[in-house]
Amino acid sequence: MTTSDICIRGWGAVTTLGWSAEESAKNLIAGLVAPAAACLSTHLINHNYKAFEIPHEGNAMDKSWAMLDCVLTEAINRAGLSQTEIAESCLLVGTTGGLFIRNEYEFTETVRKNPDKESPAIVCRNRGPGEVSDWISRKYGIGGIAMTFSMACVSSSHALVVAAQLLEQKKIRRAIVVGYEPLLNLTLHGFASLLLYDDDKCRPFCNKRSGMQIGEGAAAVILEQNETSSPGGAKYKFAGGYLFNGTDSLTSAGVDGELVQDVILHTLHKAEISGRDIVAIKAHGTGTRDNDLSEGRGLLKLFGEKLPPVVSLKGALGHTLGAAGAVETAVWLSCCEEGIIPRSFGFEEVDPEIGFAPSPSNTPAAAGAYLFTFFGFGGTCTSYLIIKE
């Protein structure tokens, strides 16, 4: 099916559904999905915004480090990496919130502790990306190059494709890709101000959709050349990754579906896979009007009546923004380990302009190719295939 020799050796995730990829997947499959709710984190100024928050008794910074520690430990243990293998790995971090969480936390703590004083200015010291990757590298002894990708919702999905490209070119031996997204005032207030936030619920591809709901999450995915993988061969291969940056719109991939179709075609061509080989599609499916229209039209243009099951995870996990690529990949892989592809949550009514309903029920996770798509602000597009053998 594909000539790719890039395997997925390990993964881990923390989501609103659980503090591991396995727990998240089992709760997703069982339908144990709670709706977005008012947030409790003390660094958030407005607690009326609903989001998919990860429960934790510590402060925002303590939770951030706990999330990262949890996903890396899970991924490394699943992969069975030795300390030597960790040391020769490189690190790619995809995040939006990682750039700002400390600034927001310190600001709100200063205000809270000094209620009678004038609020200080929020200073963006641009230390977030380096702080996160440096902390991970030091704690785990990762000795290879460390990079941070901050490109809104495609940050960690871009990081995954770049990691695969570096592996294909033999420039690195192993990649530990991390997606990380804490809740921020910046993103909650920002999407609300853009009228892209739904106070009720997230409804991917639904005719009643009116916006996204933010999710908190983190994940780690470990990629390497198959020749260096653990005994027994690779169970999952990463193939056909394609990146594109459109310039026609600042907020979407256009609403005609042409760009979406083109990006996926490039992905299939690179992997030497036909659309007929796709078992299911893990769609971006944000619940916003234009983004879902663009993606839905593109999928129908490409697949027509032979459209495979389409699943958006955002009705259950929320939109984890910069972490979405890694988080949704890790949870999907753990669902595959359970033998099930989960259904979409939040859908109620077919949009006649899209013309299809996302998968309404769990389906068997058959062997074959799974398509992953991400379409974000600035016309940023990521698409890749994961082959279950």
C-alpha positions in Angstrom: 0.0 0.0 0.0 2.8 2.4 0.9 6.6 2.5 0.8 6.9 4.5 4.0 9.3 3.2 6.6 8.4 5.8 9.2 6.8 4.0 12.1 5.0 5.3 15.2 6.7 3.7 18.1 4.9 5.3 21.1 2.4 7.9 22.1 0.7 9.4 25.1 -2.1 12.0 25.7 -3.9 13.9 28.4 -7.3 15.2 27.5 -10.5 16.2 29.3 -11.4 12.5 29.0 -8.4 11.2 31.0 -4.8 11.5 32.0 -3.6 8.9 29.4 -4.3 8.2 25.8 -5.7 4.8 26.8 -8.1 6.2 29.3 -9.2 9.0 26.9 -9.9 6.4 24.2 -11.8 4.1 26.4 -14.1 6.9 27.7 -14.5 8.2 24.1 -15.6 4.8 22.8 -17.9 4.3 25.8 -19.5 7.7 25.1 -18.5 9.0 28.6 -18.2 12.5 27.2 -19.1 15.4 29.4 -20.2 18.7 27.7 -17.9 21.8 27.9 -18.4 23.6 31.2 -17.4 26.8 33.0 -13.6 26.8 33.7 -12.1 26.6 37.2 -8.5 27.6 36.5 -7.6 30.6 38.7 -5.6 32.3 36.0 -8.7 32.7 33.8 -10.3 36.1 34.2 -13.8 35.2 32.9 -15.1 31.8 34.2 -18.3 32.0 32.2 -16.7 30.7 29.0 -17.3 27.0 28.5 -14.4 24.8 27.6 -13.1 21.2 27.8 -10.9 21.7 30.9 -8.6 19.1 32.4 -9.2 18.7 36.1 -6.2 19.4 38.4 -5.9 20.7 41.9 -2.7 22.7 41.3 -2.2 26.1 39.7 -1.9 26.7 35.9 1.9 26.2 35.8 1.8 23.1 38.0 -0.8 21.6 35.7 1.2 22.5 32.6 4.2 20.6 33.8 2.1 17.7 35.0 0.4 17.4 31.6 3.8 17.4 29.8 5.3 15.0 32.2 2.4 12.6 31.9 2.3 12.4 28.1 6.1 12.0 27.7 6.2 9.3 30.3 3.4 7.4 28.7 4.9 7.7 25.2 8.4 6.8 26.2 7.2 3.8 28.3 5.0 2.6 25.4 7.9 2.9 23.0 10.3 1.2 25.4 13.0 3.8 24.7 16.3 3.4 26.4 18.1 6.4 27.8 20.6 6.2 24.9 17.7 6.2 22.4 16.1 9.2 24.2 19.4 11.1 24.1 19.8 10.6 20.3 16.2 11.8 19.6 15.2 15.2 18.5 12.2 17.2 19.9 9.5 19.1 18.0 7.0 21.0 20.1 3.7 22.3 18.6 1.9 24.8 20.8 0.0 28.1 21.0 -0.6 28.3 24.7 2.9 27.4 25.6 4.0 30.8 24.4 1.8 32.7 26.9 0.7 30.6 29.8 3.4 31.8 32.2 2.8 35.4 31.3 -0.9 35.0 31.9 -0.4 33.1 35.2 2.1 35.7 36.6 -0.2 38.6 35.6 -3.3 37.2 37.3 -1.3 36.1 40.4 0.1 39.6 40.7 -3.4 41.1 40.4 -4.8 38.6 42.9 -2.1 39.3 45.5 -2.3 43.1 45.0 -6.0 43.9 44.8 -5.5 47.6 45.8 -2.8 48.3 43.2 -3.0 49.2 39.6 -2.9 46.1 37.3 0.5 45.7 35.6 0.9 45.5 31.9 1.0 42.0 30.4 4.5 41.6 29.1 5.1 39.0 26.4 8.7 38.0 27.0 8.7 35.5 24.2 10.1 32.9 26.6 7.3 30.4 26.3 8.5 28.2 23.4 12.0 27.9 24.6 10.9 27.3 28.2 8.7 24.3 27.2 11.2 22.6 24.9 14.1 23.3 27.3 12.2 21.9 30.2 11.4 18.7 28.2 14.9 18.3 26.9 16.5 18.8 30.3 14.1 16.6 32.2 14.3 13.6 29.8 17.8 14.0 28.5 16.8 14.6 24.9 20.1 15.5 23.2 19.1 16.2 19.6 17.8 19.5 18.1 14.8 21.0 19.7 12.3 23.1 17.7 9.0 24.8 18.5 6.1 25.3 16.0 3.5 27.9 16.8 1.0 28.1 13.9 -2.3 28.1 15.7 -4.3 24.9 15.1 -1.8 23.2 12.8 1.2 23.6 15.1 1.7 20.0 16.2 0.3 18.4 13.0 2.9 20.4 11.1 5.5 19.3 13.6 4.5 15.6 12.9 4.9 16.0 9.1 8.2 17.9 9.4 9.5 15.2 11.8 8.6 12.5 9.2 10.3 14.5 6.4 13.5 14.8 8.5 13.4 11.1 9.1 12.9 10.3 5.4 15.9 12.5 4.6 18.0 10.6 7.2 18.7 13.9 9.0 17.5 12.6 12.4 17.3 9.2 14.0 14.1 9.6 16.0 11.6 12.4 16.7 9.6 13.0 19.8 6.7 15.3 18.8 4.8 17.1 21.5 1.6 19.0 21.3 0.7 21.2 24.2 -2.2 23.5 24.8 -3.3 25.0 28.2 -6.4 27.1 28.5 -5.7 30.8 27.9 -7.5 34.1 28.4 -6.1 35.0 25.0 -7.7 32.1 23.1 -11.0 32.0 25.0 -11.6 35.8 24.7 -10.0 35.9 21.2 -12.3 33.3 19.5 -15.3 34.8 21.3 -14.5 38.2 19.9 -14.2 36.7 16.4 -17.7 35.2 16.8 -16.2 31.8 16.4 -17.2 30.5 19.9 -20.3 28.5 20.6 -21.6 28.9 24.1 -23.9 25.9 23.8 -21.8 23.1 22.3 -19.5 22.2 19.5 -21.4 20.8 16.5 -18.9 19.6 13.8 -20.4 19.6 10.3 -23.9 20.2 11.7 -26.3 22.6 10.1 -26.8 24.2 13.6 -23.1 24.8 14.2 -22.1 28.3 15.2 -18.5 28.0 16.5 -15.9 26.0 18.3 -15.2 25.2 21.9 -11.7 25.3 23.2 -10.2 22.2 24.7 -7.1 21.7 26.9 -4.7 18.9 26.1 -1.3 17.6 25.6 0.2 14.6 23.7 3.5 13.1 22.6 4.0 10.9 19.5 7.3 9.2 18.8 8.4 8.6 15.2 11.4 6.7 13.8 12.7 4.8 10.9 11.2 1.3 10.9 14.7 -0.3 10.7 15.4 0.9 14.2 12.1 0.1 15.7 11.4 -2.5 18.5 11.3 -6.2 17.6 8.2 -7.4 15.8 7.9 -4.6 13.3 5.8 -1.5 13.2 2.0 -1.7 13.8 1.4 1.9 12.6 3.2 3.7 9.9 3.2 7.4 9.2 2.9 8.1 5.5 2.0 10.8 3.0 2.3 13.9 5.0 1.7 17.2 3.1 1.9 20.8 4.2 0.5 23.9 2.5 0.0 27.6 3.3 -2.7 29.3 1.3 -2.9 33.1 0.9 -6.5 33.6 -0.2 -8.0 33.9 3.3 -6.7 34.8 6.7 -9.2 32.6 8.5 -10.0 29.6 6.4 -9.0 27.4 3.4 -11.7 29.0 1.3 -15.3 27.7 1.2 -15.4 26.0 -2.2 -13.4 23.0 -1.1 -10.8 23.2 -3.8 -7.8 23.8 -1.5 -8.9 21.0 0.8 -9.3 18.6 -2.1 -5.9 19.6 -3.5 -4.1 19.1 -0.2 -5.5 15.6 0.3 -4.7 14.6 -3.3 -1.1 15.6 -2.7 -1.1 13.5 0.5 -2.5 10.4 -1.3 -0.1 10.8 -4.2 2.9 11.0 -1.9 1.9 7.9 -0.1 1.0 6.1 -3.4 -2.4 5.4 -2.0 -5.8 5.6 -3.7 -8.8 7.2 -2.1 -10.4 3.8 -2.2 -7.9 2.6 0.4 -9.0 5.0 3.1 -10.7 3.3 6.0 -11.9 6.4 7.7 -11.2 10.2 7.9 -10.2 11.9 11.1 -11.4 15.3 10.0 -10.5 18.7 11.4 -14.2 19.5 12.0 -14.1 22.6 14.2 -17.8 23.4 14.3 -17.3 26.8 12.7 -19.4 27.8 9.7 -16.7 28.4 7.1 -14.1 25.9 8.1 -16.5 23.0 8.2 -18.1 24.1 4.9 -14.7 24.2 3.3 -13.6 20.8 4.6 -16.9 19.1 4.0 -17.1 20.3 0.3 -13.5 19.3 -0.3 -14.1 15.8 1.1 -17.2 15.3 -1.1 -15.5 16.6 -4.2 -12.7 14.1 -3.7 -14.6 11.0 -2.5 -18.2 11.6 -3.8 -20.6 8.8 -2.9 -17.6 6.6 -1.7 -16.9 9.0 1.2 -15.4 6.9 4.0 -16.7 7.4 7.6 -15.8 10.9 8.8 -15.1 11.6 12.4 -14.4 14.9 14.2 -13.1 14.5 17.8 -13.7 18.1 18.7 -17.3 17.5 20.0 -15.7 15.3 22.7 -12.3 16.8 23.3 -12.8 20.4 22.2 -10.4 22.2 19.8 -7.0 21.8 21.4 -5.5 24.3 18.9 -1.8 23.9 18.7 -2.0 20.5 20.3 -4.7 19.2 18.1 -2.5 17.2 15.7 -0.7 15.3 18.4 -3.7 14.9 20.7 -6.1 13.7 18.1 -3.5 11.3 16.6 -2.6 9.8 20.0 -6.2 9.3 21.0 -7.0 7.9 17.6 -4.2 5.4 17.9 -5.4 4.2 21.3 -8.9 3.8 19.9 -7.3 1.6 17.2 -5.7 -0.4 19.9 -9.1 -1.0 21.4 -10.3 -2.1 17.9 -12.8 0.8 17.6 -13.0 4.0 15.6 -15.2 6.4 17.7 -18.3 8.2 16.5 -18.6 12.0 16.2 -20.2 14.0 19.0 -22.4 17.1 18.7 -23.9 16.4 15.3 -27.7 16.9 15.0 -28.7 17.9 11.5 -27.2 17.6 8.0 -26.1 20.9 6.4 -27.4 20.8 2.8 -24.4 22.8 1.7 -22.1 20.0 3.0 -24.3 17.1 2.2 -23.2 14.4 4.6 -23.3 13.4 8.3 -20.2 12.5 10.3 -20.1 9.0 11.6 -23.0 8.5 14.1 -21.7 5.3 15.7 -18.5 3.5 16.6 -17.1 1.4 13.8 -14.4 -1.4 13.7 -10.9 -0.2 13.3 -9.9 -2.2 10.3 -6.4 -2.5 8.9 -5.6 0.1 6.2 -5.1 3.8 5.7 -6.5 6.5 7.9 -6.6 10.1 6.7 -6.0 13.0 9.1 -6.8 16.6 8.1 -6.2 20.0 9.8 -7.1 23.4 8.3 -6.4 26.5 10.3 -6.0 30.3 10.4 -3.8 31.9 7.7 -4.7 29.2 5.2 -2.5 26.7 7.0 -3.2 23.1 5.9 -1.8 19.7 7.1 -2.8 16.3 5.9 -1.2 12.9 6.6 -2.0 9.2 6.5 -1.5 6.6 9.2 -1.4 3.0 8.1 -2.6 0.3 10.5 -1.0 -3.0 9.6 
